[in-house]
Amino acid sequence: MKTFPADKLARPGRKEEGKTAWRPRPCPVCGAMSVKNDHPFCSRRCAGLDLGRWLNGAYSIPGPATSQKSENE
């Protein structure tokens, strides 16, 4: 069985296993370009706003519809 050195198996653009190279992308809150320290956000302010939305339930996945009638009716 032929073996290959680990560096030959690495994917381009990867620094370490499981980590991709950082590049700026639009902030999910305001659309400004993200910065490395607060990625994927552009600032701590936008990161805090996003956290507040999660904690307030703004990002919820609706479950199946339930009926208001009781099971006995």
PyMOL commands that set and color helices and strands:
alter all, ss='L'
color gray80, all
select helices_A, chain A and resi 6-9+36-38+44-55
alter helices_A, ss='H'
color red, helices_A
select strands_A, chain A and resi 14-16+19-20
alter strands_A, ss='S'
color yellow, strands_A
deselect
rebuild
show_as cartoon
